[in-house]
């Protein structure tokens, strides 16, 4: 998923000592739905662990990246969270 980092929280550590960081990503694109162009824009909560978290915690805001990972339910059951497994600057 291509997205821009719009919010980064401070780096923290899990009880097992693994670095973790919470972020908010913003995706914007254009798709065709029923032969009509449609602008898509959304913000998505995300989390990264380990080395990815350490790098992303130092990442500047508004940095465009290509993110790879998976989505799952948030721990509190409200909404979804994108778990970042890999990323590269675009």
C-alpha positions in Angstrom: 0.0 0.0 0.0 1.3 3.4 -0.9 0.8 5.9 1.9 2.2 9.0 3.7 3.2 8.9 7.4 1.0 11.6 9.0 1.5 10.7 12.7 4.2 8.9 14.6 4.1 8.2 18.3 7.2 7.7 20.5 9.1 4.5 20.2 8.1 2.1 23.0 9.0 -1.4 24.0 6.8 -4.4 24.6 7.0 -6.3 27.9 9.3 -8.8 25.9 11.6 -5.9 25.1 10.7 -5.6 21.4 10.6 -2.1 19.9 7.2 -0.9 18.8 5.7 2.2 17.3 2.2 3.3 16.5 1.6 5.4 13.4 -1.2 6.9 11.3 -0.9 6.4 7.5 -2.8 8.3 4.8 -3.5 6.7 1.5 -4.7 8.6 -1.5 -5.3 7.2 -5.0 -7.8 7.1 -7.9 -9.7 4.0 -8.9 -12.4 3.2 -11.4 -15.7 2.0 -10.1 -18.5 1.2 -12.5 -16.6 3.0 -15.3 -16.4 6.2 -13.2 -13.1 7.5 -11.7 -13.2 7.8 -7.9 -10.8 9.5 -5.5 -9.9 7.4 -2.6 -8.5 8.9 0.6 -8.3 7.3 4.0 -6.3 7.4 7.2 -5.3 4.1 8.8 -3.9 3.2 12.1 -0.7 1.2 11.8 1.9 -0.5 14.0 5.5 -1.7 13.4 7.7 -3.9 15.5 11.5 -4.5 15.7 13.9 -2.9 13.3 11.0 -1.5 11.3 9.7 0.3 14.4 13.1 1.8 15.1 13.5 3.2 11.6 9.9 4.5 11.4 10.1 6.2 14.8 12.8 8.4 13.3 10.9 8.9 10.0 9.8 12.5 9.2 6.1 13.2 8.7 4.7 13.4 5.2 7.2 10.8 4.0 5.8 8.8 1.1 6.4 5.0 1.4 5.3 1.7 0.0 4.1 -0.4 2.9 3.7 -4.2 3.1 1.9 -6.0 5.9 -1.5 -7.2 7.0 -4.6 -5.8 8.6 -6.3 -7.2 11.7 -8.8 -6.1 14.3 -7.6 -3.6 16.9 -7.0 -5.1 20.3 -10.0 -3.2 21.7 -12.2 -4.5 18.9 -12.8 -1.0 17.5 -11.6 -0.7 13.9 -8.6 -2.2 12.2 -4.8 -1.8 12.5 -2.3 -2.3 9.6 0.7 -4.3 10.8 3.8 -3.1 8.9 6.1 -5.9 8.0 8.3 -4.0 5.4 8.4 -0.6 3.8 10.5 1.4 1.3 10.5 5.1 0.6 9.0 6.1 -2.8 
